[in-house]
Amino acid sequence: MKRFLSTLALPALVVIGVLVASSVYIVDVRERALVLRFREVVTVRENPGLGIKVPLLDSVVKYDARILGLPTSPMEVTPLDDRRLVVDAFARWQVVDAQRVYQATQGLGLPRVQERLDSIINSAIRQVLGSVPSTTVLSDDRTPLMNRIRDLARTEAEDLGVRVIDVRLTRTDLPEQNLNATYARMRAEREREAADEVARGGEAAQRVRAAADRTVVELTSEARKKAEIVRGEADGRRNAIYADAFGRDPEFFAFTRSMVSYERALKGENSSLVIQPEGEFFDYLRNDGADKANPVPVPRPAAAVSEAPAEAEAATDEAVAPTETNREGEPLGAAAGVTLTPMPESLASPPQEEPVAVPAN
């Protein structure tokens, strides 16, 4: 009898151990659990610890209670300005109601939840981005758009028993087939702006160049005008001095003019001059004409002779301003705004006096 009882005790203990093990379950701090009986929810466990269920009748379904990530697949979105964009996003979500998750997915678990959540987020992205222009989508500050997508997806995901925590747009690009056309359009726009800038710069340079040329012409013309006025007045002064000097001694004028003619004609170059030696051209080669000279004497005042010779010599070397005038009686160079350079008194023209008649011999 004892042997029989000992033989039955071991299987009984095994059966009891199996029943105890199958009636106890553990809920981790990172999980939420449901106790099911005939596929109906009996108990919802959200707190960690040990739990008891009916063996062979109850089953336990656990869901991850941590914050999970869900990357969406790339999709094409058409914004408000009909410009197609390729967009993908990344969402963070968490199971908040395990019973509702079980009922919404019919017990298929989190993979089914992710499929449903992916479609919800894609629909929210299309709805929000389709209501704004592409410039807003491609801008740096897209936080308001992402918040709108998050709120819309959170509202629709409440029936799944999950909470959408955040949605972030990871990429917003143009489709590959539109990139080349977009780059070409951007390049053409930049080239047009560069051409406009170059044209405006050329126009400004042309204006500056024209103004500079006009200023050069005006200054050159004014300087040439003043130079011509000064040159004409100086020529008049020179001619007056020559006329005065030659008028005092006509013979000396004839002699000087002959010397100039000899200098110009007899240069010793490869030229020949055929002329009669008895001609008038060679008068001063035969006779210097001293016997015909008739210089006009310039008397010196007696008071000037009595002054000290040293002071008189020093005074003759001092520079004096010319006093010659033009026809209007103005100083030479005054009409052109030019002041003539003073010249030594020794080079100034002597005072003009009435010629003294000399009786002929």
Secondary structure, 3 states (H helix, E strand, C coil): CHHHHHHHHHHHHHHHHHHHHHHEEEECCCEEEEEEECCEEEEEECCCEEEECCCCCEEEEEEECCCEEEECCCEEECCCCCCCEEEEEEEEEEECCHHHHHHHHCCCCHHHHHHHHHHHHHHHHHHHHCCCCHHHHCCCCCHHHHHHHHHHHHHHHHHHCEEEEEEEEEEEECCHHHHHHHHHHHHHHHHHHHHHHHHHHHHHHHHHHHHHHHHHHHHHHHHHHHHHHHHHHHHHHHHHHHHHHHHHCHHHHHHHHHHHHHHHHCCCCCCCCCCCCCCHHHHHHHCCCHHHCCCCCCCCCHHHHHCCHHHHHHHHCCEECCCCECCCCCECCCCCCCCCCCEEHHHCCCCCCCCCCCCCC
